[in-house]
Amino acid sequence: MNDQQLKDVLARVRDGSMSEADALHKIRMLRSRMLAYAKLDHHRAIRHGLPEVVFGEGKTPEQMVEIAGRLMPHNANILMTRVGDESMRALAEAYPDMEMLPQCRVARFWRDRTIQGKGKIAVMAAGTTDIPVAEEAAATVEVMGTIPDRIYDVGVAGIHRLFGNLEQIMDARAIVCCAGMEGALPSVVGGLVPCPVIAVPTGVGYGASFDGLAALLTMLNSCASNVTVVNIGNGFGAGYVASLINRI
């Protein structure tokens, strides 16, 4: 249940087409749905602005299909992240209208495309190999009601490419910036813009990158005070927070 669905219930009580008792029962029943292996939170959209997001790693294809089916009647938009190949095939077979984004391992229903944000969000990738993480962020931003500006392959090794996109990043109310290797791009961007920069370290790099740890430590030690950091590879978390910022 989201804000609009709750308003519809209240409006029906007001106009007499639904009793107070029926409305109370409907709201109570939607609070959560118990499965043997999961407790689905149908009130998440009211509290957070986005329905419960399903993390796919560790779940079986059958569980993913059942969870999606239970969420569908109550939520126009559904987002599933870290979806494995077998689960993606099972979801596509069960729900042909569900959108599959294999590059970033996302499956989603994006049926309500109402713009919720007040401005623009830029999603940046330092290199082409950082794009899967950036696309997870972009898919999240879209489902949460903003069409992101994608700015890819603008890392510090060819910094002139970044300056060619300066107008776009200056117009953003929040920026998601994904980088591997030494992870320097978010600090550079942070020094150019007046908005929050959400840095996302990726696991891209050679041995001493330690699967993203080097980039994470660089970002945590950024001297740009408008840079904050999420976990390695967490494009979803960055896109979610950027979307909340854009609604304020």
PyMOL commands that set and color helices and strands:
alter all, ss='L'
color gray80, all
select helices_A, chain A and resi 3-15+20-29+44-48+61-74+85-94+128-143+156-158+160-163+166-170+185-190+207-220+235-247
alter helices_A, ss='H'
color red, helices_A
select strands_A, chain A and resi 32-34+39-41+54-55+77-81+99-101+106-110+120-125+149-152+172-179+197-201+227-229
alter strands_A, ss='S'
color yellow, strands_A
deselect
rebuild
show_as cartoon
